[in-house]
Amino acid sequence: MTAPDPATGAAPASKLPGHAAAAVEPTPAVAFQNVSIAFDGPPVLQDVTFTVGPTETRILLGPAGVGKSVLLKLTNGLLQPDHGSIRLFGEEISRMSEEALFPLRVRTGIVFQEGALFDSLTVRDNIAYQLIQQNVPDDVIDARVHEALRFVELDQTFSLFPGSLSGGMKRRVAIARALIRQPELVLYDSPTGGLDPITSTTIIELVMKQRDFYRTPSILVTHRLQDAFTLCTHRFDSELGHMVPLPKGQADPNTTFLMLEEGRLIFDGSLHEIVKTDNKFVREFLL
Amino acid sequence: MAIDTIDKTAKQIVLTVQDYSLFAHRAVMNLFRPPRYWVDFLIQCDIIGVGSTSIVLLSGFFTGGVLALQSASTLSEFGASNLTGRFVSLTMIRELGPVLTGVMVSGRNASSMASELGSMIVTEQIDAMRALGVDPMRKLVTPRIFACVSMLLFLTILADFFGILGGAFVTVFMNHQDGLQYFSTAWEALRYPDIVQGLVKPLFSGFIIASVGCFYGLRTTGGTEGVGRSTIQAVVFSSVLIIVADFLLTQILLSLLSRL
């Protein structure tokens, strides 16, 4: 988006002095620049550079253990990189203190791999966790929790504990918790991992609903290609209340792919680009 | 090879001490800055204080009884069996009350804190809490530390009282001595420095129990096996530290209070 022209090395037009577009150039929700991190061993991520636009959904693909969840935790400052720069909503967070990060994290929603629900709290208290900490009145909390639960079609679980929910229900409650405050960025860490195909489709439909209804930028980590392609080739029809396929050959222009291999970003592009790529690893992964 | 191992272990110990010091400093400083979680503090007071009452009372009572049994025979050899009350009250208030209560509460609460926080780490609940904009140090650690410090003070007073009662029970019903004499010698022997000594120690023990329990809980790695490892480390280190701190405090307090 803002990289120099590869042919001329010149700055992009939008960055040139006096160019009108410079004033309207939207700030990316997330911008990674040469980010690397290691934990007592070889690097988990090396020189990762990408951006997430203001209404963009990035699908992060890659085999297990390649650093996808680490990348997601770096995005909202749960981990700090060894090298490089990470900008969240335009603010540099790679060296920010934990205290300074809290207000930024509140503006993001994250769905963890296994849901990470607080098992000693009810579904209501889990979803309303942030609101309870802010001393929002109980009746307001109840109304907003019911609204969030209706979004994930789990209104009947209001007073249950996470222990009595199935795996798929836990993920949906986690999505409701992430979305209750209308975040400006949503991070999904393998929201369909280990779920049956029907429940996975329900979850992907919720992700799509959030993308198409609220236009929230997001990063979705998955190794299920079927989920990734469904997101690209369908849209949520709010009148029908479910997802519908886009016309043949079309893909959602705001849903694009990233792919990691051994900690390096080896692909960044659209659905059409990924299916036509010459990269051997990507082709093997797609097969 | 052996040198490498020693070098690595020594560095690991220094690093752990440094991490613990920073952790304890942050936990204490959080008390002076909002937000403060008073509801969590009260819940922890209930779990630590009320929950530990029965074990502290029983251990205090029977320790006092054992002291009376053991001391009576020795004291009678010197014709001083009437001093059993003095011996029991001084030993309980100065030393055994604080140390025993600390060790008992450590076994119950350092382990539960380490396992609870460790489980939250391995199930990503701590990360979820941070992602939701809540500082786990403020929400989980600071209330536990201050609840433990305040409750241990009261639990120690209870342990001292029930220890003296246990000693009285043995003196009256098993050694067939005069109860009034037991209580009057127990009372007369006590001086303010003894009480100060007995009440300062639990403040340190309470801090050690909760801070070590939370520290090892939040350092958990390696899934459920790691939770078990953290729990063991929390109990072992907090119990040993309580006894080491007791030794150092006794030394310091004796020299300070002897000047009064």
Interface residues (C-beta under 8 A of the other chain):
Chain A: K73 N76 L78 E98 E99 F102 P103 R105 V106 T108 I110 F112 Q113 E114 A116 L117 F118 D119 Y129 Q130 Q133 R177
Chain B: P35 T123 E124 Q125 D127 A128 M129 R130 A131 L132 G133 V134 D135
